[in-house]
Amino acid sequence: MAPIVTDNIIIRLVSMDDKPVAELIRDTINTAYSSQNSWTREGDTIAGDRATTEMVERLILEQGKPNHLLCAFDGSIVVGTVMVQLEDMKPNEAEIRMVAVHPSYQSCGMGRRLVDASTEFIRSLGRDVMSIRVLENRTDVMQWYVRLGFVATGDRMNVLDESLLKVKGVTFLKLSRSI
Ligand SMILES: CC(C)(COP(=O)(O)OP(=O)(O)OC[C@H]1O[C@@H](n2cnc3c(N)ncnc32)[C@H](O)[C@@H]1OP(=O)(O)O)[C@@H](O)C(=O)NCCC(=O)NCCS
């Protein structure tokens, strides 16, 4: 994809050149997911870090085989991320994961821009359904996705490691939209 440049922010696929900033990418994801300064966060429901350096480095190394990692950069600052998952998906579908905006950049439309960029990217792959899984107790972010056009499908998925759940019994709900 061609980089999307607005203001000073560039949203683009990461490449091997970004391996030195893997830790910055990890930190942005983990801060967004757990900081009390995020207006919505997963850390209240699931304990532990969302991303590790190894996970980010693997995504960079295996970029496009088949998943993709897009990041938003403000100069050298990693301000946001979105992972496009193609693995284990139907041929016409892609799931977005790790949608994260550093708390200092939230509530300014950055999250929407990341979802828009991933939408364009998924379309460019010839896929026309986009999905997201959201913890069922997170009504604030659920409503945000609904405002972006996502609709609950009724499908539920268990959290991979239920021992990390701070709110017992919570599952993911799948939302999707045609693009
Ligand atoms: C979810 C997240 C990506 C949104 O990023 P963002 O940059 O704040 O998103 P935007 O600025 O595009 O949109 C913010 C919206 O939330 C609304 N909002 C801001 N504060 C809010 C609050 N306290 N409660 C509810 N909505 C709020 C804004 O009004 C805006 O609404 P609009 O899109 O209808 O105008 C970001 O909060 C984040 O990284 N959260 C932690 C990680 C996470 O939970 N990711 C989602 C996993 S499913």
PDBQT file of the ligand as one rigid body, heavy atoms in Angstrom, charges set to zero:
ROOT
HETATM    1  C1  LIG A 201      -9.952   2.374  20.815  1.00  0.00    +0.000 C 
HETATM    2  C2  LIG A 201      -8.889   3.346  20.350  1.00  0.00    +0.000 C 
HETATM    3  C3  LIG A 201      -8.045   2.691  19.253  1.00  0.00    +0.000 C 
HETATM    4  C4  LIG A 201      -9.598   4.585  19.774  1.00  0.00    +0.000 C 
HETATM    5  O1  LIG A 201      -8.608   5.499  19.331  1.00  0.00    +0.000 OA
HETATM    6  P1  LIG A 201      -8.898   7.089  19.278  1.00  0.00    +0.000 P 
HETATM    7  O2  LIG A 201      -7.750   7.692  18.564  1.00  0.00    +0.000 OA
HETATM    8  O3  LIG A 201      -9.209   7.587  20.634  1.00  0.00    +0.000 OA
HETATM    9  O4  LIG A 201     -10.192   7.097  18.359  1.00  0.00    +0.000 OA
HETATM   10  P2  LIG A 201     -10.871   8.352  17.640  1.00  0.00    +0.000 P 
HETATM   11  O5  LIG A 201     -10.239   9.611  18.104  1.00  0.00    +0.000 OA
HETATM   12  O6  LIG A 201     -10.910   8.071  16.193  1.00  0.00    +0.000 OA
HETATM   13  O7  LIG A 201     -12.340   8.250  18.167  1.00  0.00    +0.000 OA
HETATM   14  C5  LIG A 201     -12.612   8.506  19.498  1.00  0.00    +0.000 C 
HETATM   15  C6  LIG A 201     -14.094   8.415  19.702  1.00  0.00    +0.000 C 
HETATM   16  O8  LIG A 201     -14.306   8.047  21.047  1.00  0.00    +0.000 OA
HETATM   17  C7  LIG A 201     -15.095   9.006  21.664  1.00  0.00    +0.000 C 
HETATM   18  N1  LIG A 201     -14.681   9.085  23.048  1.00  0.00    +0.000 N 
HETATM   19  C8  LIG A 201     -13.662   9.809  23.525  1.00  0.00    +0.000 A 
HETATM   20  N2  LIG A 201     -13.620   9.639  24.861  1.00  0.00    +0.000 NA
HETATM   21  C9  LIG A 201     -14.632   8.788  25.189  1.00  0.00    +0.000 A 
HETATM   22  C10 LIG A 201     -15.106   8.252  26.407  1.00  0.00    +0.000 A 
HETATM   23  N3  LIG A 201     -14.523   8.542  27.553  1.00  0.00    +0.000 N 
HETATM   24  N4  LIG A 201     -16.154   7.376  26.359  1.00  0.00    +0.000 NA
HETATM   25  C11 LIG A 201     -16.745   7.078  25.206  1.00  0.00    +0.000 A 
HETATM   26  N5  LIG A 201     -16.341   7.575  23.999  1.00  0.00    +0.000 NA
HETATM   27  C12 LIG A 201     -15.304   8.436  24.018  1.00  0.00    +0.000 A 
HETATM   28  C13 LIG A 201     -14.885  10.265  20.873  1.00  0.00    +0.000 C 
HETATM   29  O9  LIG A 201     -15.973  11.119  21.028  1.00  0.00    +0.000 OA
HETATM   30  C14 LIG A 201     -14.779   9.723  19.459  1.00  0.00    +0.000 C 
HETATM   31  O10 LIG A 201     -16.055   9.456  18.943  1.00  0.00    +0.000 OA
HETATM   32  P3  LIG A 201     -16.416   9.656  17.359  1.00  0.00    +0.000 P 
HETATM   33  O11 LIG A 201     -15.507   8.734  16.599  1.00  0.00    +0.000 OA
HETATM   34  O12 LIG A 201     -17.849   9.287  17.232  1.00  0.00    +0.000 OA
HETATM   35  O13 LIG A 201     -16.121  11.095  17.076  1.00  0.00    +0.000 OA
HETATM   36  C15 LIG A 201      -7.986   3.816  21.521  1.00  0.00    +0.000 C 
HETATM   37  O14 LIG A 201      -8.789   4.319  22.554  1.00  0.00    +0.000 OA
HETATM   38  C16 LIG A 201      -7.111   2.728  22.115  1.00  0.00    +0.000 C 
HETATM   39  O15 LIG A 201      -6.006   2.493  21.643  1.00  0.00    +0.000 OA
HETATM   40  N6  LIG A 201      -7.601   2.059  23.176  1.00  0.00    +0.000 N 
HETATM   41  C17 LIG A 201      -6.816   1.014  23.854  1.00  0.00    +0.000 C 
HETATM   42  C18 LIG A 201      -6.667  -0.232  23.005  1.00  0.00    +0.000 C 
HETATM   43  C19 LIG A 201      -8.002  -0.840  22.663  1.00  0.00    +0.000 C 
HETATM   44  O16 LIG A 201      -8.856  -1.009  23.515  1.00  0.00    +0.000 OA
HETATM   45  N7  LIG A 201      -8.178  -1.154  21.364  1.00  0.00    +0.000 N 
HETATM   46  C20 LIG A 201      -9.399  -1.768  20.864  1.00  0.00    +0.000 C 
HETATM   47  C21 LIG A 201      -9.352  -3.231  21.019  1.00  0.00    +0.000 C 
HETATM   48  S1  LIG A 201     -10.852  -3.972  20.456  1.00  0.00    +0.000 SA
ENDROOT
TORSDOF 0
